[in-house]
Amino acid sequence: MENLVSVRYGLLFALITLIYGFGLGGAFGAFEENIMGHLEDSAKQVLSATYNGDEAKMKKTIEKSWTYFKRAHLHANGLGASALALILLVSFLPVGKIIKSINAICLGAGSFGYSMFWMLAGLKAPGMGSTGLAKESMKWLAVPSAGLCIIGVLMVFGSAIITLFFKGNSSTMKG
């Protein structure tokens, strides 16, 4: 239990990310038609102004928005599970509590934020007329979240390498 205390906030974010991912899957199964209807309604409100009446472009944007929703689901489950595993690994490595805590928060918050980025971009795209514009408008969330994930993975990698090859194992140091 003592090992988990310093990583508890990261664990919480990782678990919330998994709940979010599984929740999206359930919502998609139960409410796919309603979700698609909402995306279509958002696009139809701006059909003439944003899409210049081009229904084919509108439908393409709606389909890609739905793809972004699925990416949110897949990223939440994949990143959430990876974050959970890496946080549990780092909790047992002999590194300082502050390093463990920072590492866990990077992994957990990054995973949640990046998953949310895809959902929010998918929600915004029909009203903006472009998934590219929606992604661009959400860069403020995507870039820091992805960065946190990468920093977290690199921190675990560094901590594991130091522990496995340099700390307390003089036989590997001697050759």
SEDRENLUM-353437 format. One record per atom (N, C-alpha, C): residue number from 1; residue in one letter; atom name; x, y negated, z. Coordinates in steps of 0.2 Angstrom, whole numbers, plus 2048, in hexadecimal, padded with zeros to 3 digits. Last residue first. Layout:
// SEDRENLUM-353437
  num  residu  atome   px   py   pz
  NUM       A     CA    X    Y    Z
...
END
This chain:
// SEDRENLUM-353437
  num  residu  atome   px   py   pz
  175       G      N  89B  81E  7B2
  175       G     CA  89B  821  7AC
  175       G      C  899  828  7AC
  174       K      N  899  816  7BD
  174       K     CA  8A0  819  7BC
  174       K      C  8A1  81C  7B5
  173       M      N  88C  813  7BD
  173       M     CA  890  80D  7BC
  173       M      C  897  810  7BA
  172       T      N  886  81F  7BF
  172       T     CA  885  81C  7B9
  172       T      C  88A  816  7B7
  171       S      N  889  820  7CD
  171       S     CA  88C  825  7C8
  171       S      C  88B  823  7C1
  170       S      N  883  817  7D4
  170       S     CA  88A  815  7D3
  170       S      C  88D  81A  7CD
  169       N      N  875  810  7D6
  169       N     CA  877  816  7D2
  169       N      C  87E  816  7D0
  168       G      N  871  804  7DB
  168       G     CA  871  80A  7E0
  168       G      C  873  811  7DC
  167       K      N  86D  7FE  7CC
  167       K     CA  86C  7FD  7D3
  167       K      C  86C  804  7D7
  166       F      N  86E  801  7BE
  166       F     CA  873  7FD  7C2
  166       F      C  873  7FC  7C9
  165       F      N  864  809  7B8
  165       F     CA  86B  809  7B6
  165       F      C  870  805  7BA
  164       L      N  858  807  7BF
  164       L     CA  85A  80D  7BC
  164       L      C  861  80E  7BB
  163       T      N  857  7F9  7C2
  163       T     CA  856  7FE  7C7
  163       T      C  859  805  7C5
  162       I      N  85A  7F3  7B5
  162       I     CA  85E  7F1  7BB
  162       I      C  85D  7F7  7C0
  161       I      N  84F  7F8  7AE
  161       I     CA  856  7F9  7AC
  161       I      C  85A  7F8  7B2
  160       A      N  844  7F3  7B6
  160       A     CA  845  7FA  7B5
  160       A      C  84C  7FC  7B3
  159       S      N  845  7E5  7B4
  159       S     CA  846  7E8  7BB
  159       S      C  847  7F0  7BA
  158       G      N  844  7E4  7A6
  158       G     CA  84A  7E2  7A9
  158       G      C  84B  7E5  7B0
  157       F      N  837  7E9  7A4
  157       F     CA  83C  7ED  7A1
  157       F      C  843  7EB  7A4
  156       V      N  830  7E0  7AC
  156       V     CA  830  7E7  7AE
  156       V      C  835  7EA  7AB
  155       M      N  833  7D4  7A4
  155       M     CA  835  7D5  7AB
  155       M      C  835  7DC  7AE
  154       L      N  82D  7D8  798
  154       L     CA  834  7D7  798
  154       L      C  837  7D7  79F
  153       V      N  820  7D8  79C
  153       V     CA  823  7DE  799
  153       V      C  82A  7DD  79A
  152       G      N  81E  7CA  79F
  152       G     CA  81D  7CF  7A4
  152       G      C  820  7D6  7A2
  151       I      N  821  7C3  793
  151       I     CA  825  7C2  799
  151       I      C  825  7C8  79E
  150       I      N  816  7C8  78C
  150       I     CA  81D  7CA  78A
  150       I      C  822  7C9  78F
  149       C      N  80B  7C3  793
  149       C     CA  80C  7CA  792
  149       C      C  813  7CC  791
  148       L      N  80E  7B5  792
  148       L     CA  80E  7B8  799
  148       L      C  80F  7C0  798
  147       G      N  80C  7B4  784
  147       G     CA  813  7B2  787
  147       G      C  813  7B6  78E
  146       A      N  7FF  7B6  783
  146       A     CA  803  7BA  780
  146       A      C  80A  7BA  783
  145       S      N  7FB  7AA  78A
  145       S     CA  7F9  7B1  78D
  145       S      C  7FD  7B6  78A
  144       P      N  800  79F  783
  144       P     CA  802  7A1  78A
  144       P      C  801  7A8  78C
  143       V      N  7F9  7A2  776
  143       V     CA  800  7A2  777
  143       V      C  803  7A3  77E
  142       A      N  7EB  7A2  779
  142       A     CA  7EE  7A8  776
  142       A      C  7F6  7A8  778
  141       L      N  7E7  795  77E
  141       L     CA  7E6  79B  782
  141       L      C  7EA  7A1  780
  140       W      N  7EA  78D  774
  140       W     CA  7EC  78B  77B
  140       W      C  7EB  791  780
  139       K      N  7E4  792  769
  139       K     CA  7EB  793  76A
  139       K      C  7EE  792  771
  138       M      N  7D8  790  765
  138       M     CA  7D9  793  76B
  138       M      C  7E0  795  76D
  137       S      N  7D8  78A  759
  137       S     CA  7D5  786  75E
  137       S      C  7D6  789  765
  136       E      N  7DD  795  751
  136       E     CA  7E1  78F  752
  136       E      C  7DE  78A  758
  135       K      N  7D1  79D  751
  135       K     CA  7D8  79F  754
  135       K      C  7DC  799  756
  134       A      N  7C9  794  74A
  134       A     CA  7C7  796  751
  134       A      C  7CD  799  754
  133       L      N  7CF  794  73E
  133       L     CA  7CF  78D  742
  133       L      C  7CD  78F  749
  132       G      N  7CE  7A1  73A
  132       G     CA  7D5  79E  73B
  132       G      C  7D4  798  73F
  131       T      N  7C0  7A3  739
  131       T     CA  7C4  7A6  73E
  131       T      C  7CB  7A3  73F
  130       S      N  7B5  796  735
  130       S     CA  7BC  799  733
  130       S      C  7BE  79D  73A
  129       G      N  7AA  78F  739
  129       G     CA  7AB  791  732
  129       G      C  7B1  794  730
  128       M      N  7A7  78C  745
  128       M     CA  7AC  788  742
  128       M      C  7AD  789  73B
  127       G      N  79D  795  749
  127       G     CA  79C  78E  749
  127       G      C  7A1  789  746
  126       P      N  7A5  7A1  748
  126       P     CA  79F  79F  743
  126       P      C  79D  798  743
  125       A      N  7B0  79F  752
  125       A     CA  7B1  79F  74A
  125       A      C  7AA  79E  746
  124       K      N  7AD  7A0  75F
  124       K     CA  7AD  799  75C
  124       K      C  7AD  79A  755
  123       L      N  7AD  7AE  762
  123       L     CA  7A7  7AA  764
  123       L      C  7A7  7A3  760
  122       G      N  7BA  7B1  75F
  122       G     CA  7B5  7B4  75B
  122       G      C  7AE  7B0  75C
  121       A      N  7C1  7AA  768
  121       A     CA  7C2  7A8  761
  121       A      C  7BC  7AB  75D
  120       L      N  7BD  7B1  774
  120       L     CA  7BB  7AA  773
  120       L      C  7BC  7A7  76C
  119       M      N  7C2  7BD  771
  119       M     CA  7BB  7BD  772
  119       M      C  7B9  7B5  771
  118       W      N  7D0  7BA  771
  118       W     CA  7CD  7BD  76B
  118       W      C  7C5  7BD  76B
  117       F      N  7D2  7B5  77E
  117       F     CA  7D4  7B1  778
  117       F      C  7D0  7B4  772
  116       M      N  7D0  7C0  787
  116       M     CA  7CB  7BA  786
  116       M      C  7CC  7B6  780
  115       S      N  7DC  7C6  785
  115       S     CA  7D6  7CA  783
  115       S      C  7D0  7C4  782
  114       Y      N  7E5  7BD  78A
  114       Y     CA  7E5  7BF  783
  114       Y      C  7DF  7C2  781
  113       G      N  7E1  7BD  798
  113       G     CA  7E0  7B7  793
  113       G      C  7E1  7B8  78C
  112       F      N  7E4  7CA  79C
  112       F     CA  7DD  7C7  79C
  112       F      C  7DC  7C1  797
  111       S      N  7F1  7CA  79A
  111       S     CA  7ED  7CF  797
  111       S      C  7E6  7CD  797
  110       G      N  7F6  7C0  7A2
  110       G     CA  7F7  7C0  79B
  110       G      C  7F3  7C5  797
  109       A      N  7F2  7C4  7AF
  109       A     CA  7EF  7BE  7AC
  109       A      C  7F0  7BE  7A5
  108       G      N  7FB  7D0  7B0
  108       G     CA  7F3  7D0  7B1
  108       G      C  7F0  7CA  7AD
  107       L      N  808  7CC  7AD
  107       L     CA  805  7D2  7A9
  107       L      C  7FD  7D1  7AA
  106       C      N  80A  7C1  7B6
  106       C     CA  80B  7C0  7AF
  106       C      C  807  7C6  7AB
  105       I      N  807  7C8  7C2
  105       I     CA  803  7C2  7C0
  105       I      C  804  7C1  7B8
  104       A      N  812  7D1  7C2
  104       A     CA  80B  7D3  7C2
  104       A      C  806  7CE  7C0
  103       N      N  81D  7C7  7C3
  103       N     CA  81C  7CC  7BE
  103       N      C  815  7CF  7BD
  102       I      N  81A  7C1  7CF
  102       I     CA  81A  7BD  7C9
  102       I      C  819  7C2  7C3
  101       S      N  81B  7CC  7D8
  101       S     CA  815  7C8  7D7
  101       S      C  815  7C4  7D1
  100       K      N  829  7D0  7D6
  100       K     CA  823  7D5  7D5
  100       K      C  81D  7D1  7D4
   99       I      N  82F  7C5  7DA
   99       I     CA  830  7C7  7D3
   99       I      C  82A  7CC  7D1
   98       I      N  82B  7C5  7E7
   98       I     CA  829  7BF  7E3
   98       I      C  82A  7C1  7DC
   97       K      N  831  7D1  7EC
   97       K     CA  82A  7D0  7EC
   97       K      C  828  7CA  7E8
   96       G      N  83F  7D7  7E3
   96       G     CA  83C  7D3  7E8
   96       G      C  835  7D2  7E7
   95       V      N  840  7E9  7DF
   95       V     CA  841  7E2  7DD
   95       V      C  83D  7DE  7E2
   94       P      N  840  7F8  7DD
   94       P     CA  843  7F4  7E2
   94       P      C  845  7ED  7E0
   93       L      N  82F  7FC  7D7
   93       L     CA  836  7FB  7D6
   93       L      C  839  7F7  7DB
   92       F      N  822  7FD  7D9
   92       F     CA  826  802  7DD
   92       F      C  82E  801  7DB
   91       S      N  81C  7F4  7D2
   91       S     CA  81B  7F3  7D9
   91       S      C  820  7F8  7DD
   90       V      N  81F  7F7  7C5
   90       V     CA  823  7F2  7C8
   90       V      C  822  7F2  7CF
   89       L      N  815  801  7C3
   89       L     CA  81C  803  7C2
   89       L      C  820  7FE  7C6
   88       L      N  809  7F9  7C4
   88       L     CA  80B  7FE  7C9
   88       L      C  812  801  7C9
   87       I      N  80C  7F1  7B9
   87       I     CA  80B  7EE  7BF
   87       I      C  80D  7F3  7C5
   86       L      N  80B  7FA  7AE
   86       L     CA  811  7F7  7B0
   86       L      C  811  7F4  7B7
   85       A      N  7FD  7FF  7B0
   85       A     CA  803  803  7B0
   85       A      C  809  800  7B2
   84       L      N  7F6  7F2  7AE
   84       L     CA  7F6  7F6  7B4
   84       L      C  7FB  7FB  7B5
   83       A      N  7FB  7EF  7A1
   83       A     CA  7FC  7EB  7A6
   83       A      C  7FC  7EE  7AD
   82       S      N  7F5  7F9  79A
   82       S     CA  7FC  7F9  79A
   82       S      C  7FE  7F4  7A0
   81       A      N  7E7  7F7  79C
   81       A     CA  7EA  7FD  79E
   81       A      C  7F2  7FD  79F
   80       G      N  7E6  7EA  796
   80       G     CA  7E5  7EB  79D
   80       G      C  7E8  7F1  7A0
   79       L      N  7EA  7EC  789
   79       L     CA  7EE  7E8  78D
   79       L      C  7ED  7E9  795
   78       G      N  7DF  7F5  786
   78       G     CA  7E6  7F7  785
   78       G      C  7EB  7F3  789
   77       N      N  7D3  7EE  789
   77       N     CA  7D4  7F5  78C
   77       N      C  7DC  7F6  78B
   76       A      N  7D5  7E1  783
   76       A     CA  7D4  7E2  78A
   76       A      C  7D5  7E9  78D
   75       H      N  7D7  7E5  776
   75       H     CA  7DC  7E2  779
   75       H      C  7DB  7E2  781
   74       L      N  7CA  7EA  773
   74       L     CA  7D0  7EF  772
   74       L      C  7D6  7EC  776
   73       H      N  7C2  7DF  775
   73       H     CA  7C1  7E5  779
   73       H      C  7C7  7E9  779
   72       A      N  7C8  7D6  76C
   72       A     CA  7C7  7D4  773
   72       A      C  7C7  7DA  777
   71       R      N  7C5  7DD  760
   71       R     CA  7CC  7DC  762
   71       R      C  7CC  7DA  76A
   70       K      N  7B7  7DB  760
   70       K     CA  7BA  7E2  761
   70       K      C  7C1  7E2  763
   69       F      N  7B7  7CE  75D
   69       F     CA  7B4  7D0  763
   69       F      C  7B7  7D7  765
   68       Y      N  7BD  7CD  751
   68       Y     CA  7C0  7CA  756
   68       Y      C  7BE  7CD  75D
   67       T      N  7B3  7D3  749
   67       T     CA  7BA  7D7  74A
   67       T      C  7BD  7D4  750
   66       W      N  7AA  7C9  74A
   66       W     CA  7A8  7D0  74D
   66       W      C  7AF  7D4  74E
   65       S      N  7B0  7C0  742
   65       S     CA  7AF  7BE  749
   65       S      C  7AE  7C5  74D
   64       K      N  7AF  7C6  736
   64       K     CA  7B6  7C6  739
   64       K      C  7B5  7C4  740
   63       E      N  7A2  7C5  734
   63       E     CA  7A5  7CC  734
   63       E      C  7AC  7CB  738
   62       I      N  7A1  7B7  733
   62       I     CA  79D  7BB  739
   62       I      C  7A0  7C2  73A
   61       T      N  7A8  7B5  728
   61       T     CA  7AB  7B2  72E
   61       T      C  7A7  7B6  734
   60       K      N  7A0  7BB  71E
   60       K     CA  7A7  7BD  71F
   60       K      C  7AA  7BB  726
   59       K      N  795  7B3  71F
   59       K     CA  794  7BA  721
   59       K      C  79B  7BD  722
   58       M      N  79A  7A7  71A
   58       M     CA  797  7A7  721
   58       M      C  797  7AF  723
   57       K      N  79D  7AA  70D
   57       K     CA  7A2  7A8  712
   57       K      C  7A0  7A9  719
   56       A      N  790  7AD  709
   56       A     CA  795  7B2  709
   56       A      C  79B  7B1  70D
   55       E      N  78A  7A1  70A
   55       E     CA  788  7A6  70E
   55       E      C  78D  7AC  70E
   54       D      N  78E  791  708
   54       D     CA  791  797  706
   54       D      C  78F  79D  70B
   53       G      N  78A  784  70D
   53       G     CA  785  789  70A
   53       G      C  787  790  708
   52       N      N  796  77F  712
   52       N     CA  793  77D  70C
   52       N      C  78E  781  709
   51       Y      N  799  783  71F
   51       Y     CA  79A  788  71A
   51       Y      C  798  786  713
   50       T      N  796  777  726
   50       T     CA  79D  77A  727
   50       T      C  79E  77F  721
   49       A      N  789  773  722
   49       A     CA  78F  76E  723
   49       A      C  796  771  723
   48       S      N  781  77E  71F
   48       S     CA  782  779  71A
   48       S      C  788  775  71B
   47       L      N  783  786  72B
   47       L     CA  784  789  724
   47       L      C  785  783  71F
   46       V      N  782  784  739
   46       V     CA  787  780  735
   46       V      C  788  782  72E
   45       Q      N  779  78D  73D
   45       Q     CA  778  786  73F
   45       Q      C  77D  782  73B
   44       K      N  77F  799  738
   44       K     CA  779  796  735
   44       K      C  778  78F  736
   43       A      N  788  79C  743
   43       A     CA  78A  79B  73C
   43       A      C  785  797  738
   42       S      N  77F  79F  74D
   42       S     CA  785  79A  74E
   42       S      C  787  798  747
   41       D      N  778  7AA  748
   41       D     CA  775  7A4  74A
   41       D      C  77A  79E  74A
   40       E      N  783  7B4  747
   40       E     CA  77F  7B1  741
   40       E      C  77C  7AB  742
   39       L      N  786  7B5  755
   39       L     CA  78B  7B3  750
   39       L      C  788  7B0  74A
   38       H      N  779  7BA  759
   38       H     CA  77C  7B4  75C
   38       H      C  781  7B1  757
   37       G      N  779  7C6  751
   37       G     CA  774  7C1  750
   37       G      C  776  7BA  753
   36       M      N  783  7CD  757
   36       M     CA  784  7CB  750
   36       M      C  77F  7C6  74F
   35       I      N  77D  7CF  764
   35       I     CA  783  7CB  763
   35       I      C  784  7C9  75C
   34       N      N  772  7D7  761
   34       N     CA  771  7D0  764
   34       N      C  777  7CC  763
   33       E      N  778  7E2  75C
   33       E     CA  774  7DE  758
   33       E      C  773  7D7  75A
   32       E      N  77F  7E7  767
   32       E     CA  783  7E5  761
   32       E      C  77F  7E0  75D
   31       F      N  77C  7EB  775
   31       F     CA  77A  7E4  772
   31       F      C  77D  7E2  76B
   30       A      N  782  7F7  778
   30       A     CA  77B  7F5  77A
   30       A      C  778  7EF  776
   29       G      N  78F  7F7  773
   29       G     CA  78B  7FC  772
   29       G      C  783  7FB  773
   28       F      N  794  7EB  778
   28       F     CA  793  7EC  771
   28       F      C  78F  7F1  76F
   27       A      N  793  7ED  786
   27       A     CA  78F  7E8  783
   27       A      C  78E  7E9  77C
   26       G      N  79D  7F7  787
   26       G     CA  796  7F9  789
   26       G      C  791  7F4  786
   25       G      N  7A8  7F0  783
   25       G     CA  7A6  7F6  77F
   25       G      C  79F  7F8  781
   24       L      N  7A8  7E6  78D
   24       L     CA  7A7  7E4  786
   24       L      C  7A5  7EA  782
   23       G      N  7AB  7EE  798
   23       G     CA  7A5  7EA  798
   23       G      C  7A3  7E8  790
   22       F      N  7B8  7F2  795
   22       F     CA  7B3  7F7  795
   22       F      C  7AC  7F4  795
   21       G      N  7BE  7E5  796
   21       G     CA  7BF  7E9  790
   21       G      C  7B9  7EE  78F
   20       Y      N  7BB  7E1  7A3
   20       Y     CA  7B9  7DD  79D
   20       Y      C  7B9  7E1  797
   19       I      N  7C2  7EB  7AA
   19       I     CA  7BA  7EA  7AB
   19       I      C  7B8  7E6  7A5
   18       L      N  7CF  7E8  7A6
   18       L     CA  7CC  7EE  7A4
   18       L      C  7C4  7EE  7A5
   17       T      N  7D0  7DB  7AC
   17       T     CA  7D1  7DC  7A4
   17       T      C  7CE  7E2  7A2
   16       I      N  7CF  7DE  7B9
   16       I     CA  7C9  7DA  7B6
   16       I      C  7CA  7DB  7AE
   15       L      N  7DB  7E5  7BA
   15       L     CA  7D5  7E9  7BB
   15       L      C  7CF  7E5  7B8
   14       A      N  7E4  7DB  7B8
   14       A     CA  7E4  7E0  7B4
   14       A      C  7DD  7E4  7B4
   13       F      N  7E1  7D2  7C3
   13       F     CA  7E0  7D0  7BC
   13       F      C  7DF  7D6  7B7
   12       L      N  7E4  7DB  7CD
   12       L     CA  7DE  7D8  7CD
   12       L      C  7DC  7D6  7C6
   11       L      N  7F2  7DC  7CB
   11       L     CA  7EE  7E2  7CB
   11       L      C  7E6  7E0  7CA
   10       G      N  7F6  7CF  7CE
   10       G     CA  7F7  7D1  7C7
   10       G      C  7F2  7D8  7C6
    9       Y      N  7F3  7CF  7DB
    9       Y     CA  7EF  7CA  7D7
    9       Y      C  7F0  7CC  7CF
    8       R      N  7FB  7D9  7E1
    8       R     CA  7F4  7D9  7E1
    8       R      C  7F0  7D5  7DC
    7       V      N  809  7DB  7E3
    7       V     CA  806  7DB  7DC
    7       V      C  7FF  7DA  7DB
    6       S      N  80B  7DB  7F0
    6       S     CA  80E  7D6  7EC
    6       S      C  80C  7D5  7E5
    5       V      N  804  7E7  7F4
    5       V     CA  802  7E0  7F6
    5       V      C  805  7DB  7F2
    4       L      N  809  7F3  7EF
    4       L     CA  804  7F0  7EB
    4       L      C  802  7E9  7EE
    3       N      N  812  7F7  7F9
    3       N     CA  815  7F5  7F2
    3       N      C  80F  7F2  7EE
    2       E      N  80A  7FA  804
    2       E     CA  80E  7F4  804
    2       E      C  811  7F2  7FD
    1       M      N  804  806  800
    1       M     CA  800  800  800
    1       M      C  804  7FA  800
END
